[in-house]
Amino acid sequence: MELCFKRRRILKTFLSMSFFLATLVTIHRLTNVNESQKETLGFKATAYFNPAGPSYNQLSNKGLNLSQPGLKRTQHLDKVPHTSPKWDIPKSICLENQALKKQPWFNKMDTRFHQYMLLRHCRYFPMLLNHPEKCHGDVHLLIVVKSLIEQYDRREAIRRTWGQEEENGEKNIRTLFLLGTTSLGKDHRTLQRLIQQEDQIYGDILQWDFLDTFFNLTLKEVNFLKWFHTYCPRVEFVFKGDDDIFVNTKNILDFLTFRKEEPNLASLFVGDIIHRAVPIRNKQSKYYIPQEMFIGPYPVYAGGGGFLMSSGLAKRLLPASEKIPLFPIDDVFLGMCLKAVSVKPKFHSGFRTFGISKRRTSAMNRDPCFYRSLLVVHRLTAPDLVKMWHTVHNNTIKCTKSVHF
């Protein structure tokens, strides 16, 4: 037994030293910036994720060109109008609703939900990182990705694959990542410094000053809706998804082109739609909801892996969301908002929130021909995403079937 404890102490010491050394190396890479490149581009340039092996931190006078084809920082940053509105939440002043503690139902509720309920009235928070220029000009598709600070490998993979921005004058595509903050621990300052450096490189991160937890995913939803309403008057469509999905961007664009003449396009909302879901009462589940919080079936909603909506609908959702109490499950909360504006989300078989096949060992989940035909597949690791993206775009692979949207 004593030998076992010694081994565990040695292992913990080794892991701590490894993390410390990795952090030092990362900070060194981020701060070791070529000043002449910085002056030319107006931002720092470096990289600290490279699953493919060779370096992709290559610069040119026209942008940040990485070793993977098509990946660069777009040039709309110099066109920001001086009249851009400002985020109107300068401070976070949020006090607990003490009156709830006197309610009998509150004291019966699972204590894990107490803090959430006491602070549920707090909706909007200050911005730590903001990029209103992302909505400057005509934007055909705004890609919005929910992420965590620690998951920079997923963001980097997305930038190299389906999140690549396009500036062709007609169907411009812009990409943003939505983040909160980490808890105040020993690594908080280091992680915040890293995310600021990453944002200086790519300029594609929106960060709000609230703790990034599962319950607070709904805060990302409402703060983004407010941000979109404030800064994005000329965006046509919004794709919103997680950072562990595969998106066939071409199929998304083809889908929108095919339906551009539909009369109800202004209320477009498509995804992997879930009907007749009910709250989970199993306390061991990630999605557990106590009876004191919600009774009855959920409204129709889209699985959070990814969905596509029109900009007009996104702007209608903001005032609707402000009349609905926040809910810990963001997908369900958005379904409540859609119900409030009388919009029924549409199911599309090209959105696979639970994978191509729900059986994870199925060969279908690794078949690039399925990925060529679908719009969204959930879920892939960062290395698997990059690998599948290059496989799908390999013209030597021949697929016998095709799907029309």
Backbone torsions as a table, in degrees:
resi	resn	phi	psi	omega
1	MET	NA	-44.6	179.9
2	GLU	-62.7	-38.0	178.6
3	LEU	-63.6	-38.2	179.3
4	CYS	-61.9	-45.0	179.4
5	PHE	-64.4	-37.3	178.2
6	LYS	-62.5	-43.1	179.8
7	ARG	-63.0	-39.5	179.2
8	ARG	-65.5	-39.3	178.8
9	ARG	-65.3	-40.1	179.1
10	ILE	-64.4	-42.1	-179.6
11	LEU	-63.9	-43.3	179.0
12	LYS	-62.7	-39.7	178.7
13	THR	-64.0	-42.5	-179.6
14	PHE	-63.4	-44.4	-179.9
15	LEU	-64.2	-40.8	179.4
16	SER	-62.8	-43.4	178.8
17	MET	-64.5	-38.9	-179.5
18	SER	-64.1	-43.4	179.3
19	PHE	-64.3	-40.7	-179.8
20	PHE	-63.1	-45.1	-179.8
21	LEU	-66.0	-39.6	179.3
22	ALA	-63.8	-38.3	178.6
23	THR	-64.5	-43.1	178.7
24	LEU	-61.5	-42.8	-179.6
25	VAL	-64.2	-41.7	-179.5
26	THR	-63.5	-46.2	179.7
27	ILE	-62.2	-39.7	179.0
28	HIS	-61.5	-42.7	179.7
29	ARG	-65.5	-39.1	-176.9
30	LEU	-70.9	-30.9	-176.9
31	THR	-91.8	-11.4	-178.6
32	ASN	-88.9	75.2	-174.0
33	VAL	-107.2	138.2	175.6
34	ASN	-72.0	116.5	-172.8
35	GLU	-67.4	-31.9	179.0
36	SER	-67.1	-37.8	176.1
37	GLN	-66.3	-39.2	-179.0
38	LYS	-61.9	-41.0	-179.5
39	GLU	-66.9	-36.9	-178.3
40	THR	-68.4	-42.9	-172.5
41	LEU	-95.4	-22.6	-179.3
42	GLY	85.4	8.5	175.9
43	PHE	-154.5	162.6	-179.8
44	LYS	-76.3	152.0	-178.1
45	ALA	-134.8	121.8	175.2
46	THR	-166.4	-177.8	178.9
47	ALA	-154.8	146.8	178.5
48	TYR	-136.2	27.0	171.0
49	PHE	-143.1	127.2	-178.8
50	ASN	-151.0	77.6	-178.2
51	PRO	-67.3	-19.4	-176.0
52	ALA	-85.4	-14.3	178.3
53	GLY	107.2	-71.5	-176.1
54	PRO	-70.8	154.6	-178.2
55	SER	-67.3	139.2	174.9
56	TYR	-122.0	19.1	179.6
57	ASN	-93.3	70.8	-177.4
58	GLN	-118.1	131.9	-174.2
59	LEU	-111.1	154.5	169.9
60	SER	-141.1	168.5	-179.5
61	ASN	-68.5	-13.6	-178.1
62	LYS	-95.7	-9.0	-178.6
63	GLY	158.8	-172.1	-179.8
64	LEU	-95.7	97.4	-178.4
65	ASN	-95.3	118.4	179.7
66	LEU	-95.3	170.2	-173.2
67	SER	-68.4	-20.8	175.7
68	GLN	-83.4	136.4	-174.9
69	PRO	-63.9	139.9	173.6
70	GLY	88.1	-6.5	-176.6
71	LEU	-96.3	119.4	178.5
72	LYS	-159.4	162.9	172.6
73	ARG	-85.4	126.3	-175.3
74	THR	-75.2	166.9	-168.9
75	GLN	-105.3	23.8	178.7
76	HIS	-81.1	-3.5	-175.2
77	LEU	-68.8	-27.1	-178.6
78	ASP	-81.6	-3.0	-174.7
79	LYS	-108.1	21.1	-176.9
80	VAL	-72.3	124.1	179.0
81	PRO	-70.5	145.0	-178.5
82	HIS	-71.1	-12.8	-177.6
83	THR	-93.7	14.6	-179.8
84	SER	-57.4	133.5	177.7
85	PRO	-65.4	161.9	-178.6
86	LYS	-107.7	151.4	173.5
87	TRP	-66.8	124.4	-168.5
88	ASP	-96.0	23.1	175.8
89	ILE	-117.1	84.4	-175.2
90	PRO	-77.3	-25.7	-176.7
91	LYS	-134.3	154.6	177.2
92	SER	-104.4	100.5	177.9
93	ILE	-116.9	99.8	-174.9
94	CYS	-134.9	111.0	-179.5
95	LEU	-105.2	148.6	179.6
96	GLU	-63.8	145.0	175.2
97	ASN	-82.6	89.3	-173.2
98	GLN	-65.0	-24.4	-178.6
99	ALA	-62.1	-27.7	-179.6
100	LEU	-63.4	-30.6	-176.6
101	LYS	-65.3	-16.5	179.6
102	LYS	-91.3	-4.9	-178.6
103	GLN	-84.7	130.7	-179.7
104	PRO	-57.8	-39.6	-178.3
105	TRP	-65.2	-30.6	-180.0
106	PHE	-66.2	-42.3	-178.6
107	ASN	-71.1	-19.1	176.5
108	LYS	-84.8	-17.9	-175.7
109	MET	-70.5	149.9	174.2
110	ASP	-52.4	128.3	-174.4
111	THR	-62.7	-19.0	178.6
112	ARG	-65.9	-18.1	-178.6
113	PHE	-101.9	-0.7	-176.0
114	HIS	-61.5	-51.4	-177.9
115	GLN	-62.6	-38.7	179.0
116	TYR	-60.5	-45.1	-178.2
117	MET	-67.5	-38.4	-178.6
118	LEU	-66.3	-26.0	-177.2
119	LEU	-113.8	11.2	-173.5
120	ARG	-64.4	-23.0	-178.9
121	HIS	-75.5	-10.7	-179.9
122	CYS	-85.0	114.1	-173.2
123	ARG	-109.8	-47.3	-170.7
124	TYR	-112.1	143.2	-172.6
125	PHE	-133.6	158.8	177.2
126	PRO	-61.1	153.0	177.3
127	MET	-98.3	132.1	175.5
128	LEU	-92.0	-33.5	177.1
129	LEU	-134.9	130.6	-175.7
130	ASN	-141.5	142.9	179.4
131	HIS	-139.8	73.7	177.8
132	PRO	-62.8	-22.7	-179.6
133	GLU	-63.9	-16.6	178.6
134	LYS	-62.3	-24.3	-179.5
135	CYS	-103.8	12.8	178.5
136	HIS	-75.8	138.4	-179.8
137	GLY	81.5	-169.4	178.9
138	ASP	-86.4	121.7	-179.8
139	VAL	-119.0	118.8	-180.0
140	HIS	-75.2	-45.5	-176.8
141	LEU	-137.8	123.6	174.0
142	LEU	-104.0	117.7	179.2
143	ILE	-94.4	123.8	-176.5
144	VAL	-123.7	125.6	-172.6
145	VAL	-123.2	126.0	173.9
146	LYS	-79.1	129.8	-177.3
147	SER	-146.9	172.8	174.4
148	LEU	-117.8	153.5	-178.9
149	ILE	-54.4	-43.5	-174.9
150	GLU	-68.1	-15.7	-172.2
151	GLN	-96.6	47.2	-179.8
152	TYR	-67.6	-24.4	177.3
153	ASP	-64.7	-36.8	177.9
154	ARG	-69.4	-41.4	178.4
155	ARG	-62.1	-41.8	-179.3
156	GLU	-64.6	-39.6	178.1
157	ALA	-64.2	-40.5	179.2
158	ILE	-65.5	-41.7	178.7
159	ARG	-60.8	-31.4	-177.6
160	ARG	-85.9	-8.8	-174.9
161	THR	-126.4	-109.1	-170.5
162	TRP	-76.9	-10.4	178.9
163	GLY	-94.4	9.5	179.2
164	GLN	-61.9	134.4	179.6
165	GLU	-83.0	151.8	178.8
166	GLU	-130.9	137.2	177.6
167	GLU	-129.5	86.4	-179.4
168	ASN	-116.4	8.1	175.8
169	GLY	89.0	-24.1	-177.7
170	GLU	-113.6	-54.4	-178.0
171	LYS	-119.2	66.5	-179.9
172	ASN	-68.1	139.5	179.5
173	ILE	-121.9	128.9	176.6
174	ARG	-122.9	152.4	-175.8
175	THR	-129.1	139.5	178.2
176	LEU	-138.1	148.6	174.4
177	PHE	-115.9	134.9	-178.2
178	LEU	-101.8	125.9	-177.5
179	LEU	-134.1	152.8	165.8
180	GLY	-106.0	-148.4	179.1
181	THR	-121.3	164.9	175.7
182	THR	-88.2	164.6	177.0
183	SER	-68.3	157.2	-176.5
184	LEU	-77.5	81.7	176.6
185	GLY	-117.3	-169.1	-176.1
186	LYS	-67.1	-21.1	-177.7
187	ASP	-102.0	1.4	-174.3
188	HIS	-58.7	-50.6	-176.8
189	ARG	-65.3	-39.3	179.6
190	THR	-63.7	-46.0	-178.9
191	LEU	-65.4	-38.4	179.2
192	GLN	-66.6	-38.2	177.4
193	ARG	-64.9	-39.3	179.3
194	LEU	-65.1	-41.3	-178.6
195	ILE	-69.2	-33.1	176.7
196	GLN	-67.4	-39.1	176.3
197	GLN	-65.5	-42.0	178.1
198	GLU	-61.0	-40.4	-179.8
199	ASP	-68.9	-32.9	175.6
200	GLN	-64.5	-30.3	178.5
201	ILE	-73.3	-51.0	-168.8
202	TYR	-105.2	-25.9	-179.8
203	GLY	60.1	42.2	-175.3
204	ASP	-135.3	26.4	-176.3
205	ILE	-118.3	127.4	168.6
206	LEU	-103.8	123.4	-178.4
207	GLN	-129.0	131.3	177.2
208	TRP	-111.3	156.5	-175.1
209	ASP	-89.2	61.1	169.8
210	PHE	-136.3	155.9	-175.0
211	LEU	-68.4	130.0	-177.1
212	ASP	-83.3	94.0	178.7
213	THR	-128.0	171.4	179.7
214	PHE	-61.8	-44.9	179.2
215	PHE	-62.2	-29.9	-176.2
216	ASN	-88.0	7.0	174.3
217	LEU	-60.8	-30.7	177.1
218	THR	-65.3	-31.8	175.6
219	LEU	-63.6	-36.5	175.4
220	LYS	-62.0	-38.9	-178.8
221	GLU	-62.7	-52.9	-174.5
222	VAL	-72.7	-35.9	178.2
223	ASN	-68.6	-35.0	175.7
224	PHE	-68.2	-41.7	178.8
225	LEU	-58.5	-41.6	177.9
226	LYS	-66.3	-43.3	178.9
227	TRP	-60.6	-45.6	-178.7
228	PHE	-62.8	-42.4	179.2
229	HIS	-63.6	-32.4	-177.1
230	THR	-78.5	-41.0	-167.2
231	TYR	-113.1	-8.7	-167.1
232	CYS	-121.3	68.3	-179.3
233	PRO	-76.1	-17.3	-172.4
234	ARG	-123.6	29.6	173.0
235	VAL	-94.3	138.4	-179.5
236	GLU	-90.1	-47.7	-174.5
237	PHE	-138.6	155.0	179.8
238	VAL	-126.8	126.1	167.7
239	PHE	-106.2	128.0	-178.0
240	LYS	-126.0	130.4	-177.4
241	GLY	-156.5	179.3	177.5
242	ASP	-83.7	171.9	-178.5
243	ASP	-94.7	12.6	177.7
244	ASP	-124.4	37.6	-179.3
245	ILE	-120.6	161.0	171.7
246	PHE	-105.7	129.6	178.6
247	VAL	-123.0	127.4	173.1
248	ASN	-90.0	92.7	-173.3
249	THR	-59.5	-37.5	179.9
250	LYS	-61.8	-41.6	179.9
251	ASN	-67.9	-33.4	175.0
252	ILE	-61.6	-46.7	-179.7
253	LEU	-65.5	-40.3	177.6
254	ASP	-63.5	-40.2	178.1
255	PHE	-59.5	-44.7	-179.8
256	LEU	-67.5	-39.2	178.6
257	THR	-64.1	-41.4	-178.0
258	PHE	-64.6	-28.6	-175.5
259	ARG	-107.9	15.1	-173.1
260	LYS	-66.8	-20.0	-179.0
261	GLU	-96.6	0.5	-178.6
262	GLU	-68.2	136.8	-176.3
263	PRO	-67.7	-26.3	-178.6
264	ASN	-99.4	24.4	-177.9
265	LEU	-63.9	-27.6	-179.3
266	ALA	-66.7	-16.2	178.0
267	SER	-112.0	22.8	-177.4
268	LEU	-61.9	129.1	170.5
269	PHE	-152.9	109.0	-177.4
270	VAL	-128.6	150.5	178.2
271	GLY	176.3	-159.4	175.3
272	ASP	-91.0	96.6	-168.4
273	ILE	-86.1	136.7	-177.5
274	ILE	-113.2	123.4	-179.5
275	HIS	-109.8	154.1	170.6
276	ARG	55.7	30.6	175.3
277	ALA	-78.5	149.5	179.4
278	VAL	-127.1	157.7	178.7
279	PRO	-60.6	140.9	177.3
280	ILE	-86.5	126.2	-177.3
281	ARG	-100.5	-0.4	177.4
282	ASN	-74.6	115.1	-175.0
283	LYS	-65.8	-15.8	179.5
284	GLN	-84.5	-10.3	-176.9
285	SER	-82.0	146.8	175.3
286	LYS	-61.8	-28.5	-174.8
287	TYR	-103.1	20.2	178.8
288	TYR	-61.6	133.2	176.3
289	ILE	-130.5	122.5	179.5
290	PRO	-70.2	154.2	-179.1
291	GLN	-61.1	-31.2	-179.4
292	GLU	-64.6	-17.0	-177.7
293	MET	-97.2	-36.9	-177.2
294	PHE	-156.5	134.1	176.6
295	ILE	-126.6	139.1	178.3
296	GLY	101.9	175.1	179.7
297	PRO	-72.6	153.0	175.0
298	TYR	-73.4	155.8	170.8
299	PRO	-69.7	166.3	175.9
300	VAL	-62.9	133.7	-179.0
301	TYR	-147.5	168.6	-179.4
302	ALA	-99.9	138.4	173.5
303	GLY	-58.8	138.1	-169.9
304	GLY	-72.5	-0.9	178.6
305	GLY	-57.6	-38.9	177.8
306	GLY	176.0	145.3	175.9
307	PHE	-150.8	163.5	-176.6
308	LEU	-125.2	132.3	179.2
309	MET	-142.9	159.6	177.5
310	SER	-78.2	156.9	-180.0
311	SER	-68.4	-33.8	179.0
312	GLY	-61.7	-41.0	177.4
313	LEU	-67.3	-41.3	179.5
314	ALA	-57.4	-38.2	-179.5
315	LYS	-74.4	-30.3	175.7
316	ARG	-71.9	-26.3	-177.8
317	LEU	-71.4	-26.6	-177.9
318	LEU	-61.2	-56.9	179.7
319	PRO	-62.8	-31.1	177.2
320	ALA	-66.0	-41.6	-177.7
321	SER	-64.6	-30.3	-177.2
322	GLU	-72.2	-13.7	178.9
323	LYS	-98.4	-1.8	-176.5
324	ILE	-113.6	129.6	176.9
325	PRO	-59.0	140.0	178.5
326	LEU	-59.1	147.6	-177.2
327	PHE	-128.8	141.9	-173.0
328	PRO	-64.1	-24.7	-179.3
329	ILE	-100.2	110.8	-171.9
330	ASP	-64.8	-35.4	179.3
331	ASP	-61.5	-44.5	-179.6
332	VAL	-67.1	-40.9	178.5
333	PHE	-58.9	-43.1	179.0
334	LEU	-64.9	-35.3	174.9
335	GLY	-61.9	-37.4	175.7
336	MET	-62.2	-40.5	179.7
337	CYS	-67.2	-41.0	178.1
338	LEU	-62.8	-40.6	177.8
339	LYS	-63.1	-37.6	-178.6
340	ALA	-65.1	-30.0	179.1
341	VAL	-100.1	11.6	175.6
342	SER	60.9	40.5	175.9
343	VAL	-113.6	126.4	177.1
344	LYS	-96.7	115.8	178.8
345	PRO	-62.9	142.3	-176.6
346	LYS	-99.4	136.4	177.0
347	PHE	-78.8	139.4	174.5
348	HIS	-135.0	126.3	-175.7
349	SER	-67.5	-12.3	178.7
350	GLY	-79.4	-8.0	176.8
351	PHE	-98.9	114.6	-177.4
352	ARG	-115.6	82.7	-178.6
353	THR	-63.3	-30.3	-176.6
354	PHE	-106.8	25.5	-179.4
355	GLY	89.3	166.8	177.4
356	ILE	-62.9	-43.1	172.6
357	SER	-125.0	136.1	-179.9
358	LYS	-67.4	-18.0	174.4
359	ARG	-83.8	107.8	-170.7
360	ARG	-60.3	-27.5	-177.9
361	THR	-83.4	-2.0	-177.4
362	SER	-65.2	139.6	178.8
363	ALA	-65.9	-21.1	179.5
364	MET	-60.6	-31.9	-178.3
365	ASN	-70.6	-8.3	179.6
366	ARG	-120.5	7.7	-177.5
367	ASP	-87.9	113.4	-177.4
368	PRO	-63.0	-22.8	179.8
369	CYS	-67.0	-33.0	174.9
370	PHE	-67.9	-40.4	-180.0
371	TYR	-65.3	-29.9	177.0
372	ARG	-67.4	-29.9	-174.3
373	SER	-91.9	-23.9	-173.4
374	LEU	-91.3	173.6	177.6
375	LEU	-101.4	-47.3	-176.0
376	VAL	-140.0	134.3	175.4
377	VAL	-130.5	132.4	-178.9
378	HIS	-121.6	124.6	13.2
379	ARG	-140.3	156.1	-178.7
380	LEU	-136.4	148.4	172.2
381	THR	-75.2	165.5	-179.5
382	ALA	-58.9	-49.1	178.7
383	PRO	-63.0	-38.4	179.4
384	ASP	-66.2	-36.1	178.8
385	LEU	-63.0	-48.5	-179.4
386	VAL	-62.4	-42.7	-179.8
387	LYS	-63.8	-46.4	-179.1
388	MET	-66.0	-37.7	179.6
389	TRP	-59.7	-46.2	-179.6
390	HIS	-69.7	-33.3	177.9
391	THR	-67.5	-44.5	-179.9
392	VAL	-61.7	-35.4	-177.6
393	HIS	-93.1	14.1	175.2
394	ASN	-84.8	110.6	-174.5
395	ASN	-68.7	-11.7	179.5
396	THR	-78.6	-14.2	179.1
397	ILE	-84.3	125.2	-179.1
398	LYS	-107.5	129.3	178.5
399	CYS	-111.5	139.1	-175.0
400	THR	-82.9	-21.3	-176.1
401	LYS	-121.6	154.4	174.7
402	SER	-138.6	157.5	-177.9
403	VAL	-117.7	137.4	179.0
404	HIS	-108.9	136.2	-175.6
405	PHE	-100.6	NA	NA
